[in-house]
């Protein structure tokens, strides 16, 4: 299970304010907390809306990798131009790009970029010009379309991480079931590809979100989730990963569980 730490995201007020101030100490502490909590990748989002996204993301990349050269990065932007500018700066490979979807304009801009970097990890969102489909069948169809386009551009199938799009259960009690059906359907139709999701969306608007996130994480792992974009500092998240890994047979001889217990993570 790959953990992508989501905390350095400029849509959050504290992050946006710190980014505008270029508060190095703040961001290094954020990175350190997530790395120590078990993140395999750090997601970096610099979309403050100030018109300086490329420069701000460049600053974040340089800051984080200078202090933590072994950490892997996920560049998070809706702008292909921003990703193209910052991607060559990342030293530790593989790099994860978050994200592409099946919107015609977005895909047309994105595909030439990935042709030059065949070893990228790609987060592929199962949405198109009509938005997020309400049915799991449409999400599976979009995943197949993206598979065709991405592999034709040289992306290895094992480097595609499909996001079947978790939505809040507070506004639709069937939302997580729809997500799970899409997740399972994509893995069946496109074997060898990977899965990822922004899990914390599931609890948006509800009290005690960490409890919902923890159990949703375990259920999604059982359904075949390979990676998750989440706050690793959130209580119970790393514990849920360890225990679900044991119960689903992914943690051989329970070694990860035992080592996590010894390290005080459980």
Kinemage of the C-alpha trace (Angstrom):
@kinemage 1
@onewidth
@group {chain A} dominant
@subgroup {mainchain}
@vectorlist {calphas} color= white
{ca unk a 1} P 0.000 0.000 0.000
{ca unk a 2} L 1.444 3.323 -1.121
{ca unk a 3} L 0.700 6.310 1.112
{ca unk a 4} L 0.690 9.741 -0.543
{ca unk a 5} L 0.733 12.437 2.136
{ca unk a 6} L -1.817 15.112 1.226
{ca unk a 7} L -1.131 17.845 3.776
{ca unk a 8} L 0.926 20.242 1.604
{ca unk a 9} L -2.023 21.426 -0.444
{ca unk a 10} L -2.595 25.130 -1.059
{ca unk a 11} L -6.376 24.703 -1.036
{ca unk a 12} L -5.953 24.545 2.752
{ca unk a 13} L -5.883 28.013 4.298
{ca unk a 14} L -2.804 27.467 6.484
{ca unk a 15} L -0.830 26.025 3.607
{ca unk a 16} L -1.842 28.834 1.261
{ca unk a 17} L -0.828 31.507 3.778
{ca unk a 18} L 2.504 29.807 4.499
{ca unk a 19} L 3.217 29.446 0.789
{ca unk a 20} L 2.589 33.114 0.104
{ca unk a 21} L 5.006 33.939 2.958
{ca unk a 22} L 7.502 31.284 1.770
{ca unk a 23} L 7.682 29.933 5.315
{ca unk a 24} L 10.449 27.339 4.986
{ca unk a 25} L 10.291 26.147 8.601
{ca unk a 26} L 6.545 25.481 8.359
{ca unk a 27} L 6.841 23.365 5.210
{ca unk a 28} L 9.821 21.395 6.434
{ca unk a 29} L 7.863 20.527 9.581
{ca unk a 30} L 4.879 19.464 7.462
{ca unk a 31} L 7.110 17.264 5.330
{ca unk a 32} L 8.847 15.750 8.361
{ca unk a 33} L 5.562 14.849 10.089
{ca unk a 34} L 4.258 13.053 7.028
{ca unk a 35} L 7.487 11.193 6.326
{ca unk a 36} L 7.742 10.033 9.929
{ca unk a 37} L 4.095 8.920 9.822
{ca unk a 38} L 4.756 6.598 6.906
{ca unk a 39} L 4.277 8.561 3.677
{ca unk a 40} L 5.865 7.026 0.596
{ca unk a 41} L 5.181 10.118 -1.528
{ca unk a 42} L 4.504 13.722 -0.581
{ca unk a 43} L 1.831 15.457 -2.628
{ca unk a 44} L 2.771 19.071 -3.425
{ca unk a 45} L -0.013 21.429 -4.505
{ca unk a 46} L 0.786 25.130 -4.987
{ca unk a 47} L -2.487 26.353 -6.482
{ca unk a 48} L -3.021 29.500 -4.413
{ca unk a 49} L -4.910 31.343 -7.150
{ca unk a 50} L -2.326 34.147 -7.162
{ca unk a 51} L -1.084 33.394 -10.672
{ca unk a 52} L 2.293 32.118 -9.477
{ca unk a 53} L 1.576 28.391 -9.302
{ca unk a 54} L 4.587 27.250 -11.356
{ca unk a 55} L 7.031 29.383 -9.374
{ca unk a 56} L 5.484 28.345 -6.050
{ca unk a 57} L 5.545 24.651 -6.915
{ca unk a 58} L 9.144 24.991 -8.070
{ca unk a 59} L 10.002 26.556 -4.710
{ca unk a 60} L 8.265 23.715 -2.824
{ca unk a 61} L 10.018 21.017 -4.847
{ca unk a 62} L 13.448 22.540 -4.242
{ca unk a 63} L 12.801 23.076 -0.539
{ca unk a 64} L 11.454 19.610 0.241
{ca unk a 65} L 13.933 17.585 -1.778
{ca unk a 66} L 16.904 19.586 -0.496
{ca unk a 67} L 15.973 18.671 3.080
{ca unk a 68} L 14.688 15.157 2.348
{ca unk a 69} L 16.504 13.889 -0.766
{ca unk a 70} L 15.133 10.347 -0.427
{ca unk a 71} L 11.462 11.320 -0.415
{ca unk a 72} L 9.433 10.798 -3.575
{ca unk a 73} L 7.123 13.543 -4.777
{ca unk a 74} L 3.659 13.744 -6.311
{ca unk a 75} L 3.236 16.939 -8.319
{ca unk a 76} L -0.368 18.033 -7.948
{ca unk a 77} L -1.727 20.514 -10.479
{ca unk a 78} L -4.555 20.838 -12.979
{ca unk a 79} L -2.190 22.730 -15.294
{ca unk a 80} L -0.088 20.715 -17.731
{ca unk a 81} L 2.175 23.754 -18.204
{ca unk a 82} L 2.940 23.823 -14.476
{ca unk a 83} L 3.671 20.084 -14.411
{ca unk a 84} L 5.900 20.351 -17.484
{ca unk a 85} L 7.957 23.131 -15.891
{ca unk a 86} L 8.417 21.450 -12.512
{ca unk a 87} L 8.739 17.788 -13.508
{ca unk a 88} L 12.377 17.988 -14.709
{ca unk a 89} L 13.393 19.471 -11.343
{ca unk a 90} L 12.429 16.388 -9.334
{ca unk a 91} L 15.533 14.318 -8.634
{ca unk a 92} L 14.142 11.218 -6.938
{ca unk a 93} L 12.278 8.839 -9.227
{ca unk a 94} L 9.621 7.748 -9.897
{ca unk a 95} L 7.602 10.950 -9.887
{ca unk a 96} L 3.821 10.825 -9.543
{ca unk a 97} L 1.717 13.268 -11.570
{ca unk a 98} L -1.616 14.158 -10.017
{ca unk a 99} L -3.534 14.199 -12.297
{ca unk a 100} L -5.132 13.667 -15.702
{ca unk a 101} L -8.713 12.898 -16.684
{ca unk a 102} L -10.673 12.243 -19.856
{ca unk a 103} L -11.669 15.858 -20.504
{ca unk a 104} L -10.811 16.302 -24.176
{ca unk a 105} L -8.765 19.508 -23.811
{ca unk a 106} L -6.961 18.299 -20.698
{ca unk a 107} L -6.025 14.969 -22.264
{ca unk a 108} L -4.824 16.567 -25.499
{ca unk a 109} L -2.455 18.812 -23.513
{ca unk a 110} L -1.278 16.060 -21.175
{ca unk a 111} L -0.360 13.241 -23.572
{ca unk a 112} L 2.624 14.981 -25.247
{ca unk a 113} L 4.135 15.542 -21.787
{ca unk a 114} L 4.078 11.881 -20.747
{ca unk a 115} L 5.694 10.771 -24.026
{ca unk a 116} L 8.914 12.385 -22.819
{ca unk a 117} L 8.798 10.733 -19.372
{ca unk a 118} L 7.797 7.062 -19.787
{ca unk a 119} L 8.467 6.059 -16.168
{ca unk a 120} L 6.029 8.475 -14.562
{ca unk a 121} L 3.319 7.327 -12.180
{ca unk a 122} L 0.058 8.789 -13.492
{ca unk a 123} L -3.041 9.457 -11.379
{ca unk a 124} L -5.933 9.010 -13.829
{ca unk a 125} L -9.292 10.383 -12.691
{ca unk a 126} L -12.382 8.628 -14.029
{ca unk a 127} L -14.202 11.778 -15.098
{ca unk a 128} L -14.713 13.522 -18.441
{ca unk a 129} L -16.200 16.703 -19.878
{ca unk a 130} L -19.527 15.819 -18.233
{ca unk a 131} L -17.943 15.765 -14.768
{ca unk a 132} L -17.930 12.881 -12.303
{ca unk a 133} L -20.249 10.101 -13.491
{ca unk a 134} L -22.971 9.022 -11.098
{ca unk a 135} L -22.709 5.395 -12.248
{ca unk a 136} L -19.833 3.016 -11.672
{ca unk a 137} L -20.250 1.681 -15.214
{ca unk a 138} L -19.387 5.060 -16.744
{ca unk a 139} L -16.310 5.374 -14.545
{ca unk a 140} L -15.107 1.968 -15.752
{ca unk a 141} L -15.708 3.047 -19.362
{ca unk a 142} L -13.670 6.231 -18.833
{ca unk a 143} L -10.852 4.206 -17.252
{ca unk a 144} L -10.699 2.035 -20.380
{ca unk a 145} L -10.574 5.144 -22.585
{ca unk a 146} L -7.717 6.602 -20.537
{ca unk a 147} L -5.892 3.276 -20.618
{ca unk a 148} L -5.933 3.268 -24.403
{ca unk a 149} L -4.715 6.864 -24.686
{ca unk a 150} L -2.034 6.632 -22.008
{ca unk a 151} L -0.539 3.327 -23.130
{ca unk a 152} L -0.461 4.545 -26.731
{ca unk a 153} L 1.635 7.468 -25.437
{ca unk a 154} L 4.139 5.095 -23.861
{ca unk a 155} L 2.900 4.929 -20.259
{ca unk a 156} L 3.411 1.484 -18.748
{ca unk a 157} L 0.145 -0.046 -17.583
{ca unk a 158} L 1.573 -0.770 -14.143
{ca unk a 159} L 2.297 2.964 -13.762
{ca unk a 160} L -1.330 4.004 -14.221
{ca unk a 161} L -3.132 4.638 -10.916
{ca unk a 162} L -6.872 4.913 -11.519
{ca unk a 163} L -8.880 7.085 -9.171
{ca unk a 164} L -12.504 5.911 -9.234
{ca unk a 165} L -13.402 9.063 -7.269
{ca unk a 166} L -14.565 8.768 -3.686
{ca unk a 167} L -17.413 11.177 -2.929
{ca unk a 168} L -18.992 12.230 0.379
{ca unk a 169} L -21.401 9.756 1.938
{ca unk a 170} L -22.954 12.664 3.837
{ca unk a 171} L -24.708 13.798 0.661
{ca unk a 172} L -25.144 10.367 -0.948
{ca unk a 173} L -25.185 7.261 1.226
{ca unk a 174} L -24.493 5.084 -1.841
{ca unk a 175} L -21.422 7.086 -2.878
{ca unk a 176} L -18.856 4.740 -1.343
{ca unk a 177} L -20.591 1.642 -2.688
{ca unk a 178} L -20.509 3.203 -6.164
{ca unk a 179} L -16.798 3.901 -5.730
{ca unk a 180} L -16.077 0.319 -4.638
{ca unk a 181} L -17.951 -1.121 -7.616
{ca unk a 182} L -15.956 1.106 -9.954
{ca unk a 183} L -12.690 0.165 -8.241
{ca unk a 184} L -13.376 -3.563 -8.565
{ca unk a 185} L -14.652 -3.208 -12.127
{ca unk a 186} L -11.566 -1.320 -13.286
{ca unk a 187} L -9.219 -3.872 -11.748
{ca unk a 188} L -11.144 -6.652 -13.492
{ca unk a 189} L -11.203 -4.944 -16.900
{ca unk a 190} L -7.654 -3.572 -16.754
{ca unk a 191} L -5.466 -6.102 -14.921
{ca unk a 192} L -1.961 -4.944 -14.135
{ca unk a 193} L -2.986 -1.331 -13.560
{ca unk a 194} L -3.076 0.237 -10.102
{ca unk a 195} L -5.706 2.061 -8.048
{ca unk a 196} L -5.556 5.190 -5.910
{ca unk a 197} L -8.041 7.548 -4.276
{ca unk a 198} L -8.380 10.725 -2.268
{ca unk a 199} L -9.972 8.870 0.622
{ca unk a 200} L -10.768 11.713 3.009
{ca unk a 201} L -13.477 12.953 0.618
{ca unk a 202} L -15.683 10.147 1.936
{ca unk a 203} L -16.246 11.854 5.301
{ca unk a 204} L -16.609 15.468 4.146
{ca unk a 205} L -19.234 17.361 6.160
{ca unk a 206} L -19.611 14.710 8.862
{ca unk a 207} L -18.422 14.705 12.506
{ca unk a 208} L -15.467 12.597 13.661
{ca unk a 209} L -14.141 12.257 10.138
{ca unk a 210} L -11.060 10.288 11.186
{ca unk a 211} L -13.186 7.327 12.294
{ca unk a 212} L -14.986 7.173 8.945
{ca unk a 213} L -11.734 7.553 7.033
{ca unk a 214} L -10.100 4.735 8.971
{ca unk a 215} L -12.821 2.192 8.254
{ca unk a 216} L -13.267 3.309 4.641
{ca unk a 217} L -9.529 2.803 4.166
{ca unk a 218} L -9.684 -0.769 5.461
{ca unk a 219} L -12.695 -1.615 3.266
{ca unk a 220} L -11.056 -0.128 0.172
{ca unk a 221} L -7.871 -2.112 0.841
{ca unk a 222} L -9.944 -5.280 0.976
{ca unk a 223} L -11.480 -4.315 -2.387
{ca unk a 224} L -8.009 -3.992 -3.908
{ca unk a 225} L -6.865 -0.399 -3.355
{ca unk a 226} L -3.142 -0.034 -4.092
{ca unk a 227} L -2.448 3.568 -3.047
{ca unk a 228} L -4.150 6.334 -1.120
{ca unk a 229} L -3.866 10.114 -0.937
{ca unk a 230} L -4.547 10.945 2.681
{ca unk a 231} L -3.311 12.704 5.811
{ca unk a 232} L -0.971 10.094 7.342
{ca unk a 233} L -0.827 12.039 10.594
{ca unk a 234} L -4.552 11.446 11.140
{ca unk a 235} L -5.096 9.098 14.118
{ca unk a 236} L -5.700 5.485 13.139
{ca unk a 237} L -4.747 5.733 9.452
{ca unk a 238} L -1.380 3.979 9.597
{ca unk a 239} L -2.827 1.474 12.075
{ca unk a 240} L -5.652 0.723 9.631
{ca unk a 241} L -3.150 0.134 6.840
{ca unk a 242} L -1.132 -2.279 8.951
{ca unk a 243} L -4.106 -4.288 10.218
{ca unk a 244} L -5.864 -4.433 6.854
{ca unk a 245} L -2.598 -5.603 5.322
{ca unk a 246} L -2.488 -8.497 7.768
{ca unk a 247} L -6.143 -9.481 7.298
{ca unk a 248} L -6.006 -9.356 3.492
{ca unk a 249} L -2.824 -11.418 3.294
{ca unk a 250} L -0.729 -8.586 1.872
{ca unk a 251} L 1.594 -8.454 4.892
{ca unk a 252} L 3.605 -11.668 4.658
{ca unk a 253} L 4.202 -13.227 8.077
{ca unk a 254} L 2.773 -10.006 9.608
{ca unk a 255} L 6.231 -8.458 9.431
{ca unk a 256} L 5.052 -4.926 8.671
{ca unk a 257} L 2.502 -5.128 11.492
{ca unk a 258} L 5.121 -6.317 13.973
{ca unk a 259} L 7.675 -3.677 12.974
{ca unk a 260} L 5.019 -0.940 13.100
{ca unk a 261} L 4.041 -2.087 16.579
{ca unk a 262} L 7.649 -1.963 17.720
{ca unk a 263} L 7.976 1.558 16.301
{ca unk a 264} L 4.928 2.703 18.243
{ca unk a 265} L 2.723 3.278 15.196
{ca unk a 266} L 0.072 0.858 16.494
